Amino acid sequence: MKRISEKFIAKCSLEPFNDDEIEILEEYGSYMENLVLYKIEAQTDEEIHFMKVFLTNNANNARTEYEKIWIKYIQRCKIHLSDTDYYNQTIDDTWCSRKALKEAYKWK
């Protein structure tokens, strides 16, 4: 994962996270969030796998700490979000639709 200068702003309480997990979210959360919101394109094998884990929402497929922490973060946020799901919002980027991504990143 890469770091970007954009500060990560959590959409839910980070209370259930340990210090190491919070540090990863603070350092890499903006990058991971931009990946899942399709603001940047997954380019490396690690990023593509990260997107597969996110799209399937299957913690059993998570291999890296980034993936495990992001799944935990998404699950925590879903508890706090009511009518609108932050990650099902309309995406402005047109390079690839969610449906196309799901097709491109199918599990074998």
N, C-alpha and C positions, 0 to 999 in steps of 0.2 A: 504494500500500500504506500501511497505517497502522502506527504503532508502538503497542505495548501495553507495560504495565509489567512483564509477566511475562518473566523472563529466559529466553532461548533456551538450551536445553541440547542440544548436538549429540549425535546417536546414533552418530556415527562420527568418525573422524579428519578434521580439516580441513586436513591436511597438503598435499593437492594444490591447495588454494584460494589465490589471491593475497590480498594485504591488503585490497583493495577488496571482493572477494567475501566475505571473512570479516566485514568491517564491515557489509555488507548483511545477512548472516545474523544477526549479533549484534543489529542494530537492528530487523529485520523478520521474522526467523526464527520467532518465537513466533506472530506474526500469520499467516504463511503456513502454519505447522503447524496452527494452530487452524482455518484454512480447510479444509485437506485432511482433517482429522479430523472435520469437520462440527460442530465446537464453536461455530462462528459461520457465519452464512449469507453467501454471496457476494452483494453488493448492487450494486456498480458494474460497468460494462462491463469494466473492467480486472480485477476480481476474478473475474468470470464467465469471461473468457478464460483467466485463470490456472488456474481449475478445469478448463477444457477441455484445456489443455495437460497438466495433471497426470493427468487421467482417461485420456487417450490415450497418455500417456508418450511423446510424440513431440516431440523437441527441435527438429525442423524447423518446428513450428508456434509455437515460442516467439518472441515479439516483444520482450518487455521483458527487462531485465537480471534482474529478479526471477524470471521464468519460466526463463531460461537457468540461473541459479544454482541454483534449486530442483531442476530436472531433474538437474543435475550432482550436487547433494547427495543426491538420491534414489538415483541410480546408484551413488554412492560408498557409501551406507549398505547397499545391497543386497549389495555385496561382503562386508560385515562381518556381515551377519545370516545366521544359519544356518537353523534349522528354522522360525522364525516370522518373518513379514514384518510389520514394525512398522505398515505402512499398510494391511494387510488384517485388522487386529484388529477385533473386534466394536465397533461404534459405539453408544454409549449414546443419543446424540441421536436423536429420532424424527421430527424435522421433515421429513426426506427420506432415503430409502434410497439406497445407492450405485447401484442399478439405475435408480431414478427420476432421479437426477442424470445418469447417462449418457444417458438418453432425452431429458432436458431440454436437455442441452448438446451434442447431436449436431453434428458438423461438417457443413456443407452442401456 
